[in-house]
Amino acid sequence: MKQEQINYRKIMDLGFDEEFIHDKVYEDQNGFQYTFISKELTKKLYLQWDKETKLCKMVRLSKPKTGDIGAELPITDLQHLKDMICFFLNDNKKDFEHFTGA
């Protein structure tokens, strides 16, 4: 399955949170600060976007208290991302149509 890159601005417009993590080694190697960019869908599901690759994935935690990852689903493109957000966060068809542009 081929994934399309999704731009930072589009991710942030969808309500993703950006957490800056100080890691001197990472900063020295890459020239910029490490950030964790994610959006929580449920207590066990969240979306994660990688700043370097511009790719997104859905992560299911097997043990939310410890953060153990049970499975990952690559998000194929921006529309797939919007569909996943709407499915988990919106149950109103009107909201879904507005959000996706349908």
Backbone torsions as a table, in degrees:
resi	resn	phi	psi	omega
1	MET	NA	125.8	179.7
2	LYS	-90.2	133.8	177.3
3	GLN	-103.1	144.0	173.8
4	GLU	-99.2	144.4	176.5
5	GLN	-69.5	146.2	177.6
6	ILE	-121.3	128.5	-175.8
7	ASN	-69.5	150.9	-179.2
8	TYR	-53.5	-47.6	-176.8
9	ARG	-60.4	-40.6	179.8
10	LYS	-66.4	-37.4	177.3
11	ILE	-63.6	-48.6	-177.7
12	MET	-66.3	-34.2	177.1
13	ASP	-64.6	-23.1	178.9
14	LEU	-87.7	4.3	174.1
15	GLY	91.7	20.6	176.9
16	PHE	-70.7	149.9	176.7
17	ASP	-102.9	142.5	179.1
18	GLU	-116.4	120.0	180.0
19	GLU	-110.8	120.2	-179.8
20	PHE	-86.9	127.5	-177.5
21	ILE	-118.1	121.0	-179.2
22	HIS	-76.4	118.6	178.0
23	ASP	-144.5	98.9	-174.8
24	LYS	-57.8	-41.6	-179.4
25	VAL	-63.0	-46.7	178.6
26	TYR	-60.0	-45.4	-179.7
27	GLU	-61.9	-42.4	178.9
28	ASP	-64.3	-37.3	-178.3
29	GLN	-76.5	-36.3	-171.9
30	ASN	-109.1	-17.0	178.3
31	GLY	84.6	4.8	176.4
32	PHE	-149.8	162.2	-176.1
33	GLN	-74.6	142.8	177.3
34	TYR	-72.2	134.9	176.2
35	THR	-131.4	145.3	175.9
36	PHE	-108.6	114.1	-175.4
37	ILE	-112.5	116.8	-173.7
38	SER	-150.0	167.7	175.5
39	LYS	-141.0	121.6	179.7
40	GLU	-78.7	132.4	176.8
41	LEU	-103.3	-45.4	175.2
42	THR	-143.9	-176.6	178.7
43	LYS	-67.4	-23.0	-178.6
44	LYS	-109.6	-8.0	-177.4
45	LEU	-124.4	135.2	172.4
46	TYR	-147.5	159.9	175.6
47	LEU	-101.9	140.1	179.5
48	GLN	-130.1	131.5	178.9
49	TRP	-115.3	133.2	-178.6
50	ASP	-96.8	121.6	-176.5
51	LYS	-64.3	-33.9	-177.8
52	GLU	-75.7	-44.0	-177.2
53	THR	-91.8	-20.0	-175.4
54	LYS	63.8	27.4	178.4
55	LEU	-108.2	151.3	-176.6
56	CYS	-120.6	151.7	175.4
57	LYS	-145.4	155.5	173.1
58	MET	-99.3	135.0	-177.5
59	VAL	-119.3	132.2	174.5
60	ARG	-109.5	125.5	178.7
61	LEU	-86.9	133.5	175.3
62	SER	-83.1	-29.3	177.9
63	LYS	-137.4	92.4	-176.5
64	PRO	-56.5	-33.9	-178.1
65	LYS	-66.6	-33.0	-179.1
66	THR	-101.6	-12.7	-179.9
67	GLY	82.3	13.6	179.3
68	ASP	-66.0	129.3	-178.4
69	ILE	-86.5	127.7	178.9
70	GLY	-94.2	-37.6	-178.6
71	ALA	-161.5	159.1	176.8
72	GLU	-133.6	143.3	177.2
73	LEU	-125.6	117.7	176.4
74	PRO	-65.7	137.5	175.4
75	ILE	-91.6	124.1	-170.9
76	THR	-75.8	-37.3	-177.2
77	ASP	-162.7	-178.2	-177.0
78	LEU	-61.8	-40.4	-179.7
79	GLN	-65.3	-41.6	176.8
80	HIS	-60.3	-41.3	178.1
81	LEU	-61.7	-48.0	179.2
82	LYS	-60.8	-40.9	179.5
83	ASP	-62.1	-42.0	179.8
84	MET	-65.9	-42.7	178.9
85	ILE	-62.6	-46.2	-179.9
86	CYS	-63.1	-41.3	-178.8
87	PHE	-60.9	-43.9	-174.9
88	PHE	-88.0	-25.2	-174.7
89	LEU	-111.4	-18.7	-178.0
90	ASN	-125.0	127.8	176.1
91	ASP	-110.6	3.8	-179.2
92	ASN	-97.1	121.3	-177.8
93	LYS	-57.9	-36.7	179.0
94	LYS	-60.9	-45.7	177.4
95	ASP	-61.0	-40.4	-178.9
96	PHE	-62.1	-46.0	-179.3
97	GLU	-63.9	-40.4	179.0
98	HIS	-65.9	-42.3	-175.2
99	PHE	-68.0	-41.1	-175.7
100	THR	-90.2	-12.4	-177.8
101	GLY	80.2	15.7	-177.9
102	ALA	-71.0	NA	NA
